[in-house]
Amino acid sequence: MPDESARPPARSAKRGNRIQWRALLRAVHRDVGYAAVGLTFVYAVSGLAVNHIAAWDPNFVNTTTTHELGAPLPTDDDAARTLVLGKLGIAETPREVFREGDELEMLFEHRTLHVSAPTGHVVDEQQQPRFFVRAANWLHLNRGKKAWTYFADSYAVGLLFLATSGLFMIAGKKGFFGRGVFFVAAGVAIPVVYLALVRG
Amino acid sequence: MADSRDPMFHPSMQRRTFLRALTAGTVVMALGGGAYVLADSEEERKARETPRPDGRPRLPPSQFLLKRLRPMGGEEGDPSPGGWRLKVHGEVDNPVTLDFAALLGMPQVDQECDVHCVTKWTVLGAHFTGVRVADLAALAKVRPSAHHVIFEAAYGYTSNVLLSEALAPNVLVAHHLEGSPLPRAHGAPVRALVPDLYFWKSAKWLTGIRFSRDDEPGYWETRGYSNHADPWKEERYA
């Protein structure tokens, strides 16, 4: 039986190194991908929401209803507040009661009552925040600035890494130099062709 | 081996039935959508053919019609009329700060105007009530050195408008929409209203009007949108 260990190892070692290099790339790609899942959901959901901002309010559910108190408001603001809260069955304490002329406004955290003092007609405007999407928008648009800028930058760098490492994770005909190059070309062509057509 | 007579393997809907339903659904959707588009396009055609007093068509190019204003987001300011203040300052001899009652004490303007959003919707005949920026400028005694107006709003939002355009009689500081106090989503208690420019110039949750010697591109203007924003020239992007 020939002694295998006596053979020169050059070719197999070279192949072995290449496999290790791809394996390492895949491992890092996988773990960075795991870490990116949360922020990808935040940015993607917010992106969809804001992209269609002309069709809906991505931050709030806005509703307007009307009520009739059936009587004019008292001239005293405290009495007026008590009357309105009692008639409409509202337990929340308004954070502001503001009267100007014939209009009385009662402000709550997510609600404003516009009351016509002479008629008792109430426009009840409510604005309920959308739980996840509003938070996602806030983060996506970096309303808070400060530390979030660093997280957002890190995420962007992470995405660049994922895109770049993704090109070289697989060898052979399903890799970048196989059919991958066509998909990459199509992905690059879409914005280029769009810009050429739209911007002339 | 699985028995093909087993109910588990029976299709829940025959292929032919499925295709019939699909075709019928598609036709209904297409006809319904077509009728909707035709109805809309008739109204839009009329709006495009109707000239404004300045000769421009009532509906700017590429715009479509909506029945009422869309909020279009933004970082919400405090809707409290009691806590609201408007600072009128900059290149003026008489800087003033108005509260809500003082604003209501000024000459009020009721106007119907068309509103054009950069996302291509237009609302015809929106009804606003407010105070002319020109009256606020007169109150603050704007210096001849001022050439621009910067609308300042909650959380640092700004928009810039040429002074000559901001002093047009239809440019308001608005507090009522359609006869009711401005809704929260539309910038309560007070917003700017510059009807002849794309609507992002009409800053919601308005807190200040600054008259400026130099131009200062605002929030969207520094993010790739047009500095001037004329809907009839389709000045959407820089």
Interface residues (C-beta under 8 A of the other chain):
Chain A: V50 I53 A54 A55 D57 P58 N59 F60 N62 T64 R95 E96 F98 E100 G101 E103 E105 L107 T112 H114 V123 E125 Q127 N137 R143
Chain B: R70 P71 M72 G73 E75 E76 P79 S80 P81 G82 G83 F100 A101 L104 C117 T119 K120 W121 Y155 S180 P181 P183 R184 A185 A188
